[in-house]
Every structure is written in C-alpha cells, then in structure tokens.
Amino acid sequence: MSWVLRYEQTAEKELSKLDKGIQRSIKEYLSEVCQLEDPAFRGHPLTGPWAGYHRYRVGQIRMIVDIDRSVITVTVIKIDRRDSVY
C-alpha cells in the first residue's frame, strides 16, 4: 500500500529554503516512508502541544507530519532545524 504525501504551504516554503542536497534527501526519505505499511513505524510520536503528530529526522532537519489513516495520507506540517522546529 502506498500512502499519499502532501505538503502544507508553509512546509513547502520551508523546504524550498534548504540546500538542494538536503531537499533531495528529505524527499527521498519521505518517499520511502510513504511506501511503508504504516508510516508511524518510522519516526516518533510527539507529545505536549504537538500531540497527535509524528516527527522524522534527516540529519539536523526535523519534519513534523500528520498521519491520517482514514484517507491514507501523510501531510508534512513543518520542516526546520532541530533547534527551532518545535
């Protein structure tokens, strides 16, 4: 089963500001995640104000995503360096 990958507008803007090599790594990583049976197996669930979301890591970059099992969609909410993403 393949999951649909979507980006919120702010996440697309954040991604476009990153180095091209990092952009490629992030896109490859997210493509791999969308091929998994359950994208929640990779990454970690968040707590506190971000409860209900998951995070993935590529190097120093963190991606906060919403995994919607009802419509089989992974939506990227935020992309930023680990010290400022939360």
C-alpha positions as CSV (number, residue, x, y, z in Angstrom):
1,M,0.0,0.0,0.0
2,S,1.3,3.4,-0.9
3,W,0.5,6.5,1.2
4,V,-0.2,9.9,-0.4
5,L,2.3,12.6,0.5
6,R,1.1,16.2,0.9
7,Y,2.9,19.3,2.0
8,E,1.2,22.2,3.7
9,Q,2.1,25.5,2.0
10,T,4.3,26.6,4.9
11,A,6.2,23.3,4.8
12,E,6.8,23.7,1.0
13,K,8.2,27.2,1.7
14,E,10.5,25.9,4.4
15,L,11.7,23.1,2.2
16,S,12.5,25.5,-0.7
17,K,14.8,27.5,1.6
18,L,17.0,24.5,2.3
19,D,20.1,23.4,0.3
20,K,19.3,21.4,-2.8
21,G,21.1,18.3,-1.5
22,I,19.1,18.4,1.8
23,Q,15.9,18.9,-0.2
24,R,16.7,15.7,-2.2
25,S,17.5,13.7,1.0
26,I,14.2,14.8,2.6
27,K,12.1,14.0,-0.5
28,E,13.8,10.5,-0.8
29,Y,13.2,9.8,2.9
30,L,9.5,10.8,2.8
31,S,9.1,8.8,-0.4
32,E,10.4,5.7,1.4
33,V,8.1,6.4,4.4
34,C,5.1,6.5,2.1
35,Q,5.9,3.0,0.8
36,L,5.7,1.5,4.3
37,E,2.6,-0.3,5.5
38,D,2.4,2.1,8.4
39,P,4.4,5.4,8.3
40,A,4.2,5.6,12.1
41,F,6.7,2.7,12.4
42,R,9.4,5.1,11.4
43,G,9.8,8.3,13.4
44,H,8.5,9.2,16.8
45,P,5.1,10.3,18.1
46,L,5.1,13.8,19.7
47,T,3.7,14.9,23.0
48,G,2.6,18.2,24.6
49,P,1.3,20.8,22.2
50,W,2.3,18.6,19.2
51,A,0.4,15.5,20.5
52,G,-1.1,13.5,17.6
53,Y,1.7,14.3,15.2
54,H,4.9,12.4,14.4
55,R,8.4,13.5,13.6
56,Y,11.0,12.3,11.2
57,R,14.7,13.2,11.2
58,V,17.1,13.6,8.3
59,G,20.4,14.9,9.6
60,Q,19.8,18.1,11.6
61,I,16.4,18.6,9.9
62,R,13.2,17.6,11.6
63,M,9.8,17.1,9.8
64,I,6.6,17.2,11.7
65,V,3.9,15.2,9.9
66,D,0.2,14.3,10.4
67,I,-0.6,10.7,9.5
68,D,-4.2,10.3,8.6
69,R,-5.1,6.7,8.4
70,S,-8.7,7.3,7.2
71,V,-7.6,8.8,3.9
72,I,-4.1,7.1,3.8
73,T,-2.2,10.5,3.7
74,V,1.0,11.8,5.3
75,T,0.9,15.6,5.5
76,V,4.1,17.5,6.2
77,I,3.3,20.3,8.6
78,K,6.7,21.8,9.4
79,I,10.3,21.4,8.3
80,D,13.1,23.1,10.2
81,R,16.4,22.6,12.0
82,R,16.1,20.6,15.2
83,D,16.8,23.6,17.5
84,S,13.9,25.6,16.2
85,V,11.2,23.2,14.8
86,Y,9.2,22.8,18.0
